[in-house]
Amino acid sequence: MHPFEIALSIPTEDIEIKFRGHTSIPWADYLLNPRRLRGSDFLMRWSQGAWSEERLVQAVNDTEGYFALPYGPSGVAPDDDPRAFELYFERLENAGLGQVKRPDLLIFNKTDKEHIERVVDYLGGASELPFTREDDPSMQELLSKALIAIECENSLWRAKKMPFYGSTLTPQKRLGGQPGLKKTGVVLPTVIIKEEDRIPLRNWQEQTGVKIHVWHVFFDLAFGLSLDRADKLISTGLIEPTVQTFQAPAGATAKKIIYKFYYHYAYSLGESTEEPKLVPAHIEDKNGHILPFVKFEGGSLELSQEALDLLEATRRK
């Protein structure tokens, strides 16, 4: 699957609008780019992802001691034009780097900010980082200064209103008496990691020596989980794999293994201090086809003391 479609794939159960009963349109593929964003669900997914990463960068940069740098392809891709977003991934694919997996953000000491900015400027700006090999001396300089790396995830839920938020883990027979929740019908905040991401991210962590954390943003709360802890939860059987069907903008579907880590196993990352506005937006393709969607604007997130303590402990090391 093309990296653009991988970046925009969403679980089929999250697709709100489905057209049924129509006949095939033989000229559709002739007029439309097969990878073009065709539906409001995918446009909203793009907007939601860009917004959540911006909130994480804002939350880190608002602290006294740390700042965040967009690093991976999704983190530095255009966030104000879906067509530019697509063309960015086209460029990555043409450069042979479309399948390279890097975390979305790097976190640094704020005292290193001017030095890091000079290095990034020398490399051509943040948008060029995914096109630069990590054995480049300047890239090595960036990685040597990084405290942790961040893989960003997001969900369109108010975490505090999810039915099982505040629930207690209880012994489960299927887990050999280990704590957990029943397998079905449970709706609560989780930190999600795809198996197809977990292994490449683990390899990146081993190669660079920079620890990866997954930061999952909800509408009101955010949670974090280190990749090392995620691996341990899987290996001990506390978290089981889930097979989920994902759909790409062009309509292709694929079954993927994902892991949903109960928020009980994560650390509190932050809480919204100002909610975003949901505003109407649209794009129009070259054929005059208009696609409306809801766009996220504004809002703010404040890092928790637990997250700040984690960053401080990492800095001291």
C-alpha positions as CSV (number, residue, x, y, z in Angstrom):
1,M,0.0,0.0,0.0
2,H,1.2,3.5,-0.8
3,P,2.6,5.4,2.2
4,F,0.0,8.2,1.7
5,E,-2.8,5.6,2.1
6,I,-1.1,4.0,5.1
7,A,-0.9,7.4,6.8
8,L,-4.6,8.1,6.2
9,S,-6.0,4.6,6.8
10,I,-8.8,4.5,9.4
11,P,-10.7,1.6,11.1
12,T,-13.8,0.8,9.1
13,E,-16.0,1.3,12.2
14,D,-14.9,4.9,12.3
15,I,-16.3,5.6,8.8
16,E,-19.5,7.4,9.3
17,I,-20.7,7.9,5.7
18,K,-21.2,4.9,3.4
19,F,-22.8,4.8,0.0
20,R,-24.7,1.6,-0.7
21,G,-26.5,0.3,-3.8
22,H,-24.8,2.4,-6.4
23,T,-23.5,1.0,-9.6
24,S,-19.9,1.1,-10.6
25,I,-18.7,4.3,-12.4
26,P,-16.4,3.2,-15.2
27,W,-14.9,6.7,-15.7
28,A,-14.2,7.5,-12.1
29,D,-10.6,6.1,-12.0
30,Y,-9.9,8.0,-15.3
31,L,-10.9,11.4,-13.8
32,L,-9.7,11.0,-10.2
33,N,-6.3,10.2,-8.8
34,P,-6.9,6.8,-7.1
35,R,-5.0,8.1,-4.0
36,R,-6.8,11.4,-3.8
37,L,-8.7,12.1,-0.6
38,R,-12.2,11.1,-1.7
39,G,-14.3,11.2,1.4
40,S,-15.1,13.5,4.3
41,D,-14.0,10.7,6.8
42,F,-10.4,10.7,5.4
43,L,-10.3,14.5,5.3
44,M,-11.3,14.6,8.9
45,R,-8.8,12.0,9.8
46,W,-6.1,14.2,8.2
47,S,-7.2,17.3,10.0
48,Q,-7.6,15.4,13.3
49,G,-4.1,14.0,13.0
50,A,-2.5,17.3,12.2
51,W,-4.4,19.0,15.1
52,S,-3.4,16.4,17.7
53,E,0.3,16.6,16.8
54,E,0.2,20.4,16.9
55,R,-1.3,20.2,20.4
56,L,1.5,17.9,21.6
57,V,4.2,20.2,20.1
58,Q,2.4,23.2,21.8
59,A,2.2,21.4,25.2
60,V,5.9,20.6,25.2
61,N,7.0,24.0,23.9
62,D,4.9,25.7,26.6
63,T,7.0,24.1,29.3
64,E,10.0,25.9,30.8
65,G,12.5,23.1,30.1
66,Y,11.7,21.3,26.9
67,F,10.8,21.7,23.2
68,A,9.5,19.4,20.5
69,L,10.7,19.0,16.9
70,P,8.6,17.4,14.2
71,Y,10.8,14.6,12.9
72,G,9.0,11.7,11.1
73,P,7.1,12.0,7.7
74,S,3.7,12.5,9.3
75,G,5.1,15.1,11.8
76,V,6.6,17.3,9.2
77,A,4.2,16.8,6.3
78,P,2.0,19.9,5.3
79,D,-0.9,20.4,7.7
80,D,-2.9,23.0,6.0
81,D,-3.5,21.5,2.5
82,P,-4.6,17.9,2.0
83,R,-3.3,18.0,-1.6
84,A,0.1,19.2,-0.5
85,F,0.0,16.4,2.1
86,E,-0.5,13.8,-0.7
87,L,2.3,15.3,-2.9
88,Y,4.7,15.2,0.1
89,F,4.2,11.4,0.4
90,E,4.5,11.1,-3.4
91,R,8.0,12.8,-3.0
92,L,8.9,10.4,-0.2
93,E,7.9,7.4,-2.3
94,N,9.8,8.7,-5.4
95,A,12.9,9.1,-3.2
96,G,12.6,5.5,-2.0
97,L,11.9,6.5,1.5
98,G,8.1,5.9,1.7
99,Q,8.4,2.8,3.8
100,V,11.0,4.2,6.3
101,K,9.4,4.4,9.8
102,R,10.6,7.1,12.1
103,P,8.8,8.5,15.2
104,D,6.8,11.7,14.7
105,L,8.5,14.0,17.2
106,L,11.8,14.4,19.1
107,I,11.9,16.0,22.5
108,F,14.9,18.1,23.6
109,N,16.1,20.3,26.4
110,K,15.2,23.9,25.8
111,T,18.7,24.9,26.5
112,D,19.7,23.1,23.3
113,K,17.1,24.8,21.2
114,E,19.3,27.3,19.3
115,H,21.9,24.6,18.6
116,I,19.2,22.2,17.3
117,E,17.6,24.9,15.1
118,R,21.0,25.7,13.5
119,V,21.4,22.0,12.7
120,V,17.9,21.7,11.2
121,D,18.5,24.9,9.1
122,Y,21.7,23.4,7.8
123,L,19.8,20.3,6.7
124,G,17.3,22.4,4.8
125,G,14.5,22.7,7.4
126,A,12.3,20.3,9.3
127,S,10.5,19.2,6.1
128,E,13.8,17.8,4.8
129,L,14.5,15.6,7.8
130,P,12.6,12.5,6.4
131,F,14.7,12.8,3.2
132,T,18.0,12.7,5.1
133,R,19.7,9.5,6.0
134,E,20.2,9.0,9.8
135,D,23.9,8.2,9.4
136,D,24.4,11.8,8.2
137,P,26.6,13.5,10.9
138,S,24.0,16.3,11.4
139,M,21.2,13.8,11.9
140,Q,23.5,12.0,14.4
141,E,23.9,15.3,16.2
142,L,20.2,15.7,16.5
143,L,19.6,12.2,17.8
144,S,22.5,12.5,20.3
145,K,20.7,15.5,21.9
146,A,17.2,14.0,21.9
147,L,15.7,13.0,25.3
148,I,12.9,10.8,23.9
149,A,11.1,10.2,20.7
150,I,7.3,10.4,20.3
151,E,4.9,8.3,18.1
152,C,1.6,10.2,18.0
153,E,-1.9,8.7,18.0
154,N,-5.3,10.2,18.4
155,S,-8.9,9.3,18.9
156,L,-12.2,11.3,18.4
157,W,-13.5,10.7,21.9
158,R,-13.9,12.5,25.1
159,A,-12.0,10.2,27.4
160,K,-13.8,11.1,30.6
161,K,-17.2,10.3,29.0
162,M,-16.2,6.8,27.7
163,P,-18.4,4.2,29.6
164,F,-15.5,2.3,31.2
165,Y,-13.4,5.4,32.2
166,G,-12.7,5.0,35.9
167,S,-13.2,1.2,35.8
168,T,-11.0,-1.2,37.9
169,L,-9.1,-4.0,36.3
170,T,-10.2,-7.4,37.7
171,P,-8.8,-11.0,37.4
172,Q,-9.7,-12.5,34.0
173,K,-9.9,-16.2,33.3
174,R,-8.6,-15.8,29.7
175,L,-5.6,-14.0,31.0
176,G,-4.8,-16.7,33.5
177,G,-6.1,-14.7,36.4
178,Q,-4.1,-11.6,35.5
179,P,-5.9,-8.2,35.8
180,G,-7.9,-7.0,32.8
181,L,-11.4,-6.2,31.5
182,K,-13.9,-8.4,29.6
183,K,-12.9,-8.9,25.9
184,T,-15.9,-7.3,24.2
185,G,-18.3,-4.4,24.8
186,V,-15.6,-2.4,26.7
187,V,-15.3,1.3,25.6
188,L,-12.5,3.1,27.5
189,P,-9.4,5.2,26.7
190,T,-6.6,3.1,25.3
191,V,-3.2,3.8,23.9
192,I,-3.1,2.1,20.4
193,I,-0.1,0.7,18.7
194,K,-0.2,-1.2,15.3
195,E,1.9,-4.3,15.0
196,E,3.2,-3.0,11.7
197,D,4.5,0.1,13.5
198,R,5.7,-1.6,16.7
199,I,8.5,-3.7,15.1
200,P,10.0,-1.0,12.9
201,L,9.8,1.5,15.9
202,R,11.6,-1.0,18.1
203,N,14.3,-1.4,15.5
204,W,14.7,2.4,15.3
205,Q,15.0,2.6,19.0
206,E,17.7,-0.1,19.1
207,Q,19.6,1.6,16.3
208,T,19.5,5.1,17.7
209,G,19.5,4.5,21.4
210,V,16.6,7.0,21.8
211,K,13.7,5.7,23.8
212,I,10.3,5.9,22.1
213,H,7.0,6.8,23.8
214,V,3.5,6.6,22.3
215,W,1.5,9.7,23.1
216,H,-2.3,9.2,22.5
217,V,-4.4,12.4,22.4
218,F,-8.2,12.4,23.1
219,F,-10.5,15.4,22.9
220,D,-10.0,16.2,26.6
221,L,-7.1,14.0,27.9
222,A,-3.8,12.5,26.7
223,F,-2.0,9.4,27.8
224,G,1.6,8.1,27.3
225,L,3.2,4.7,27.2
226,S,6.8,3.8,26.6
227,L,7.5,1.3,23.8
228,D,9.5,-0.8,26.3
229,R,6.5,-1.1,28.6
230,A,4.2,-1.9,25.7
231,D,6.4,-4.8,24.7
232,K,6.5,-6.1,28.2
233,L,2.7,-5.9,28.5
234,I,2.4,-7.9,25.3
235,S,5.0,-10.5,26.2
236,T,3.4,-11.2,29.6
237,G,0.0,-11.6,28.1
238,L,-1.6,-8.7,29.8
239,I,-2.6,-7.1,26.5
240,E,-3.8,-9.3,23.7
241,P,-3.8,-8.6,19.9
242,T,-6.9,-7.3,18.1
243,V,-7.5,-7.8,14.4
244,Q,-9.0,-4.7,12.9
245,T,-10.1,-3.8,9.4
246,F,-8.7,-0.6,8.0
247,Q,-9.8,1.3,4.9
248,A,-7.6,3.6,2.8
249,P,-8.8,6.7,0.9
250,A,-8.9,4.8,-2.4
251,G,-11.2,2.2,-0.9
252,A,-8.7,-0.7,-0.4
253,T,-9.1,-2.5,2.9
254,A,-6.6,-4.5,5.0
255,K,-6.7,-6.4,8.2
256,K,-4.1,-5.3,10.7
257,I,-3.1,-6.5,14.2
258,I,-3.3,-3.7,16.7
259,Y,-2.8,-3.5,20.5
260,K,-5.1,-1.5,22.7
261,F,-3.4,-0.7,26.0
262,Y,-5.8,0.2,28.8
263,Y,-5.1,3.7,30.1
264,H,-4.5,2.1,33.5
265,Y,-1.1,0.9,32.2
266,A,-0.2,4.4,30.7
267,Y,0.9,7.5,32.4
268,S,-1.2,10.7,32.5
269,L,0.3,12.9,29.7
270,G,-1.9,16.0,29.9
271,E,-5.3,17.6,29.9
272,S,-7.0,20.1,27.6
273,T,-7.1,23.6,29.0
274,E,-8.9,25.0,25.9
275,E,-11.0,22.9,23.6
276,P,-10.6,23.2,19.8
277,K,-13.2,24.7,17.5
278,L,-14.8,22.4,14.9
279,V,-15.2,24.6,11.8
280,P,-16.5,23.8,8.3
281,A,-14.0,23.3,5.5
282,H,-13.9,21.8,2.1
283,I,-11.6,21.0,-0.8
284,E,-12.3,21.0,-4.5
285,D,-10.5,18.7,-7.0
286,K,-9.5,19.5,-10.5
287,N,-12.8,18.2,-11.8
288,G,-14.9,20.5,-9.6
289,H,-15.8,17.8,-7.1
290,I,-16.3,19.5,-3.7
291,L,-15.7,17.5,-0.5
292,P,-16.9,19.1,2.8
293,F,-15.4,18.1,6.1
294,V,-15.0,19.3,9.7
295,K,-11.6,20.9,10.6
296,F,-10.0,21.2,14.0
297,E,-8.7,24.6,15.0
298,G,-7.1,25.9,18.2
299,G,-7.3,24.4,21.6
300,S,-4.5,23.8,24.0
301,L,-3.0,21.0,26.1
302,E,-1.0,21.2,29.3
303,L,1.4,18.5,30.2
304,S,0.8,16.7,33.5
305,Q,3.3,16.7,36.4
306,E,3.7,13.0,35.8
307,A,4.9,13.7,32.2
308,L,7.2,16.5,33.4
309,D,8.7,14.2,36.0
310,L,9.4,11.6,33.3
311,L,11.1,14.1,31.1
312,E,13.2,15.3,34.1
313,A,14.2,11.8,35.0
314,T,15.3,11.2,31.4
315,R,17.2,14.5,31.3
316,R,19.1,13.5,34.4
317,K,20.2,10.3,32.9
